[in-house]
Amino acid sequence: MQHIIPTYEALCDLHLLETARKIVTNKATAGGVDRKSAKSFTDQDLKKLHTELVQHKYVPEPHLAVKIPKGENAYRHLGLLTVRDKILQTAILLQIEPLIDQTFYPSSFAYRKGLGPVDASRKVFALIKSNQFSWAAKMDIKNFFDSVDHTLLATQLQKHISDPELFNLIMLCLKMGTVDWNNQWQDRLLGIPQGSILSPLMANLYLTELDRAIADEGAAYVRYADDFIVLTKNEKSAANIIGIVKQFVAEALHLELNEKSYVAPLRHGVEFLGIRFYNNHYTLASDKINSLKHKIDQAIEVDKGINGRKLRDVLEGIHRYYARMVHEKVLLPIDAHLLESIESFCTANKTAFSSALQLHKMLEGVWFITNTYKEKRHAEARRIVSALFQKGSAVLPEQIRIDQQSLIEAKKRAYEKLERRGFELLIHKSGVFLGKTYHHFTVKEKGELLFKAPLANVKHISILGEGVSVSGYALCYCAENNIPIDFYVTHGQPVARVYSMHTHDSDLLMKQLQALTNGKGHHIAYQLVVAKIKNQLNTIKYLTKNDVLDNACASFTEPLDVILQELDQIKPFKEELRITSGKLFAYEGRAAAIYWRFLVEKLAPVITFSGRERQGATDPVNVMLNYGYGILYARVWDALLKARLNPEISYLHAGQSDKPGLSFDLIEPFRQNCVDRVVYALLKRNEIPQITNGSLHEDSRKRLAEVILERLYTPISYRGERIYMQDVIRMQAVHLRNFICGKEKSFKPWIFKW
């Protein structure tokens, strides 16, 4: 892969700085010595930074020295940057990270996009399961970040950065001193600041020589920052590798191994990243359990409450890593401790709660890690409130009562759901007969009535079963009343449709053809790609909204933001539409790779998913996606026909006379919300479908179709109205037609708000 050579001149690009500011603002992290927040950093501030760079007058501010708790009686020292310096370092990182990261060894898992502690731990266990190793050497580097030699780091960096101005600026950022809250200065003669944007990349760069040295020994090796493990066949090899590493880090890197480095047989277990690995299993290390309990207690103390940000961050962090690695029963003691700590806090601070109702609501909001305790949350909340407010009684006081209006609203939603289901006639059973009586559609098998639906209710008929017969009366009624009948093959692809003959408009057809060359087609294609990427971005944010707030999805959302920024720079379009479409697909492909990598990682705890595969897919995730997209294709096709558009004239996808290319165009912004989220939700609930010869089993087809159709008939807000998603698709087709005809000035595809 080719990468643009980083230069100081490129760093001075205002658009790059704007992209960096957006990334910094989205993270909403703390400021540095100037106490200025990201939100208060104005356009004028950015222009000033830009001018300083252009005029070679930029000098970073010192880092603000802070310390945060690290276990009992220990602290981690951080250096906080000003927002101005964060933006500058983020811009540098956007330039240099792709170039430098590609030189890293696959044994390195920290601070790299798409990788993390879960991947590192799984790699270790995969190596152990290969049955090639019986011993392990566990090592880490003493005070690594504070001990990095600037001269050695500069030598490494110069191999990648040929521009002397950019190189000098990076080293200036890394060497800048620190000040405390009293503005007392301390020089940085050694080390790189934890808290700096550039430090993680520089840390990996510095230790690449170590990765190379261990790789040259032919060892099985996994490193996460300055913490690493080497697997060997015997004790002698394990002890030998520690000696080699100890000598290498001292002589080549001017570092020192921690005295706690050790060798151990795998049958006794070895600890790495909080997980204790054995020959054939792994679990949470006992000291890590105690450490996590201590973190929970600290968070409650910092928050001075049971629903605070700090506690939520700690619990989400535990869930995000350890819940994906170990069995739920291993985490039960942590939830038990959480409940005990919460009860102790409530007892000690009873007077802080104005009423039993207030306390009950707070307890209901507690975020447990395991499903066992999540299911017990309501009962435990009642128990604690009863104990505090009504000693000896298990009955809650009168203040805690169920809101009657909420019951009414819940019942209303249930009946709306029943109403929506009535809009769709879904035939999934093979060999049945669809007929029509005076008031109803009927479904029969061998003359026996299975189901009937009022004619006035049905808006759409989907036939998912094989060998289904349809009466002429039913066909004519559907054609006359504009009720589409879609036929699907077993993998979900729509193969036929029954609809009215009056679907096309010759004048509109001419305008569709003219749009291929008058610039409107370029606009449509561009807007569809932008909308698709924005909806992928919003889907990632939606699916991580309950994860750790600051960094849960940044490694995926930030690259997508960059792609959107780049897309904004490629207008206006002056070439032929096919060339523009090719360029747009290049951006779309980059975004898709990031999006599917996110879903691979997000689904990893429940199912193996290696990425998006279209034709010939046999794994459950791709089979479900393909089936769902087939249902959605038919809906988009129907919307285009009802808008009297010719589905075979497309703008983004290459036109093919036998395929509805415009359906492929218009479907793009709807895939994520209508299908991807549905499939994700089913899998997260462990509703893994049955697959036979690459196709969904009949029951699985029925279940998936029902849930997708339910999503299509879910009310959402659209242009100030509360309408069904199905109607949004229809209105988008009308909007597209109006733009092509000149009745509207622009085409704006649907973007879902998460």
Secondary structure, DSSP 8 states (H G I E B T S, - for coil): -------HHHHT-HHHHHHHHHHHHHHT----TT---STT--HHHHHHHHHHHHTT------EEEEEEE-STT-EEEEEE--HHHHHHHHHHHHHHHHHHHTTS-TTB-TT-TT--HHHHHHHHHHHHHTT--SEEEEEEBTTHHHH--HHHHHHHHHTT---HHHHHHHHHHHH--EE-TT--EE---S---TT-SSHHHHHHHHHHHHHHHHHHTT-EEEEETTEEEEEESSHHHHHHHHHHHHHHHHHHS---B-TT-EEEETTT-EEETTEEE-SS-EEE-HHHHHHHHHHHHHHHHHHTSSS-HHHHHHHHHHHHHGGGTS-HHHHHHHHHHHHHHHHHHHHHTGGG-S-HHHHHHHHHT---SSHHHHHHHHHHHHHHHHHHHSTT--S--TT----HHHHHHHHHHHHHHHHHHHHEEEE-STT-EEEE-SSEEEEEETTEEEEEEETTT--EEEE-STT-EE-HHHHHHHHHTT--EEEE-TTS-EEEEE--S----HHHHHHHHHTTTSSHHHHHHHHHHHHHHHHHHHHHHHHTTTS-TTTSSHHHHHHHHHHHHHHTTS-S--S-HHHHHHHHHHHHHHHHHHHHHHHHHHHTTT----S---TT--SHHHHHHHHHHHHHHHHHHHHHHHTT--TT--SSS--BTTB-HHHHHHHGGGHIIIIIHHHHHHHHTT----EETTEE-HHHHHHHHHHHHHHHTSEEEETTEEEEHHHHHHHHHHHHHHHHHTSSS---------
